């Protein structure tokens, strides 16, 4: 019976990844008013999202999420998720003007 439940639980496990992994520790080196767009790209690579505004300013978005759901019994499901989101604003000279970091459960967020 336990073997059957273990096989059923494994068969009913689902994993999902979204976005693109990025180095959260490296993102802590980014400083408002100091770090350039080129330095951000060197630290983190290409963003998942790039938005240019009419005034020449830009916003880059980095996001990664990993989730797993599985049965813990025939009638109970457990879900776990972790991830990070980073939004960086640049002025029209390519200097960082804003940073917003958000971490999902299991991770630490730093906000500036």
C-alpha positions as CSV (number, residue, x, y, z in Angstrom):
1,X,0.0,0.0,0.0
2,X,2.7,2.5,0.9
3,X,4.6,1.6,-2.2
4,X,1.5,2.3,-4.3
5,X,1.0,5.7,-2.5
6,X,4.7,6.6,-3.1
7,X,4.4,5.8,-6.8
8,X,1.1,7.8,-7.1
9,X,2.6,10.7,-5.3
10,X,5.7,10.8,-7.5
11,X,3.5,10.4,-10.6
12,X,1.4,13.4,-9.5
13,X,4.3,15.8,-8.8
14,X,4.5,18.8,-11.0
15,X,7.4,21.3,-11.4
16,X,7.4,24.7,-13.1
17,X,10.1,27.2,-13.8
18,X,9.5,30.6,-15.3
19,X,11.6,33.6,-16.2
20,X,15.3,33.4,-16.3
21,X,17.7,32.8,-13.3
22,X,19.8,35.8,-12.3
23,X,22.5,36.4,-9.7
24,X,20.7,37.9,-6.7
25,X,23.9,38.4,-4.8
26,X,25.4,40.3,-7.8
27,X,22.3,42.6,-7.8
28,X,23.3,43.8,-4.4
29,X,26.3,45.6,-6.0
30,X,23.9,47.9,-8.0
31,X,23.8,51.4,-6.5
32,X,21.3,54.2,-7.2
33,X,22.9,57.2,-8.8
34,X,26.2,55.3,-9.5
35,X,25.8,52.1,-11.5
36,X,25.4,52.3,-15.2
37,X,23.3,50.3,-17.6
38,X,26.4,48.6,-19.0
39,X,27.5,47.6,-15.5
40,X,24.0,46.1,-14.8
41,X,24.1,44.1,-18.0
42,X,27.6,42.9,-17.1
43,X,26.5,41.8,-13.6
44,X,23.1,40.2,-14.5
45,X,23.0,39.6,-18.2
46,X,20.1,40.4,-20.5
47,X,16.8,41.3,-18.7
48,X,13.6,39.4,-19.3
49,X,11.9,42.8,-19.9
50,X,13.2,46.0,-21.4
51,X,11.0,49.1,-21.6
52,X,12.1,52.4,-23.1
53,X,10.2,55.6,-22.3
54,X,9.8,58.7,-24.5
55,X,12.1,60.8,-22.3
56,X,15.0,58.3,-22.9
57,X,14.7,56.6,-19.5
58,X,14.5,52.8,-19.3
59,X,13.2,50.0,-17.1
60,X,14.7,46.5,-16.9
61,X,13.0,43.6,-15.4
62,X,14.5,40.3,-14.1
63,X,12.3,37.5,-12.8
64,X,12.7,33.9,-11.9
65,X,10.3,31.5,-10.2
66,X,10.5,27.8,-9.5
67,X,7.5,25.9,-8.1
68,X,6.7,22.4,-7.3
69,X,3.4,20.7,-6.3
70,X,2.9,17.1,-5.2
71,X,0.5,14.8,-3.4
72,X,1.3,14.1,0.2
73,X,-1.6,11.7,0.5
74,X,-4.4,10.6,-1.9
75,X,-6.4,13.7,-0.9
76,X,-3.7,16.3,0.1
77,X,-1.5,18.4,-2.1
78,X,1.5,20.4,-1.0
79,X,3.0,23.3,-3.0
80,X,6.4,25.0,-2.7
81,X,7.7,28.0,-4.6
82,X,10.6,30.3,-4.5
83,X,11.8,33.1,-6.8
84,X,13.1,36.6,-7.2
85,X,12.0,39.7,-9.1
86,X,14.2,42.7,-9.7
87,X,13.1,45.9,-11.4
88,X,15.7,48.5,-12.3
89,X,15.1,52.1,-13.6
90,X,17.6,54.1,-15.5
91,X,17.6,57.8,-16.4
92,X,18.2,59.0,-20.0
93,X,22.0,58.9,-19.3
94,X,21.9,55.2,-18.4
95,X,22.4,55.6,-14.7
96,X,20.4,53.6,-12.2
97,X,17.6,55.7,-10.6
98,X,15.5,53.0,-8.9
99,X,15.8,49.4,-7.7
100,X,12.9,47.2,-6.5
101,X,13.7,43.7,-5.3
102,X,11.0,41.2,-4.3
103,X,11.7,37.7,-3.0
104,X,9.2,34.9,-2.8
105,X,9.2,32.5,0.2
106,X,12.5,31.0,0.9
107,X,14.5,34.0,-0.3
108,X,15.5,37.3,1.2
109,X,14.6,40.6,-0.4
110,X,16.5,43.9,-0.1
111,X,14.7,47.1,-1.1
112,X,16.3,50.4,-1.9
